[in-house]
Amino acid sequence: YINIYTDFAFKKIFGTEANKDLLISFLNQLMGLTGDSEITDVTYLNPEQLGDNINERRAVYDVYCSTGNGEHFIVEMQKAKQDHFKDRALYYSSFAIREQGTKGSIMKPWDYKLMPVYVVGILNFVMDEEDEEVITRVTLKDDRNREFNKNLQFIFIEMPKFTKEETELKTFLDKWLYVIKNISRLDDKPQALTEGIFKKLFDVAEISQFSKVDRAEYEESLKVFWDFSNVLSTAERKGRAEGEAIGIAKGERDEKLRNAKKMKQKGLSSEDIAEITGLSKEEIENL
């Protein structure tokens, strides 16, 4: 089955009209919506958001849609941690808020009423090392923990923290997260996934059923994903090696300082100690 962390697979499953029931099911479970409050339909919107002029940055969403109630959902897969990630999420959300502004008219000017914007981030990295929670929900509140405005909300899912096995899946949402994380490693649909929506998901995700065009696009997307993963792995290995080298150098220096201190206590001159240890005369005199 396809790797959902690739751009092609993510958009095929969650960003196409033919498969929008998959997105609807996932969002309903993530939002805890049931009964009359459930999302029943979505309309896909233009994922490319432009700035006010040619010199401004743009935002390109993985999936951008609205519900029948006018709520806006930005759904993104983030493959790796980056500097200022939270700022980026806030910046991206601003396009979905701003585009709701209308010019109005003299007779009926716009009254600034906004529809809710939800930013859903499926993260293939750990955002907060100190927190064990898989899902973080962020809303706007005041200093007394009262809701200030509910029209902008962030939901971050840190997939590396989701470690449940098939026998541990208790909720519908558990099952969705399990599939997102593991589908490319599965040989068949797990027995625990009894809901009909997962049968469609596995049918859509089966590579052997792809057309030649889809297969070629997926393989290209998979290659990009592998290259990206290899770049990250190389950077991590290099960082660890440099860190180890710094640690070794620091350890050697600390040993030299301890030996120099002993020599100084024995009455050796600073010049002799410097010659033996390679430390500077000033460093030795400051011991």
Number of C-alpha atoms within 10 A of each C-alpha: 20 22 21 22 21 21 20 21 21 20 18 19 21 22 22 15 13 11 16 18 20 19 20 18 19 19 18 17 17 18 13 12 13 10 6 7 10 15 21 13 15 21 14 17 15 11 15 13 15 13 11 9 8 8 7 9 10 16 18 13 18 18 22 22 20 20 15 11 13 14 16 25 24 22 23 22 20 17 16 14 12 11 7 9 13 12 10 13 16 15 13 18 22 14 16 22 16 10 10 13 13 11 9 10 8 7 6 8 10 13 9 9 9 15 17 18 21 23 23 21 19 20 20 18 17 17 21 11 9 7 10 11 12 18 16 14 11 13 14 14 12 9 7 6 8 9 11 11 12 13 16 20 18 21 18 17 25 21 19 13 17 16 12 13 11 15 9 11 16 11 9 18 18 17 24 18 21 19 21 15 18 13 21 15 11 11 9 10 16 14 9 12 17 12 11 8 13 18 13 13 17 17 13 19 20 15 16 11 12 13 10 10 8 15 15 12 15 21 15 15 18 20 13 14 17 13 12 14 14 12 12 13 12 12 12 12 12 12 12 12 12 12 12 12 12 12 12 12 12 12 12 12 15 12 13 17 17 13 15 25 18 13 17 17 10 9 10 13 14 19 13 14 22 16 11 13 15 12 17 13 15 10 12 19 13 7 10
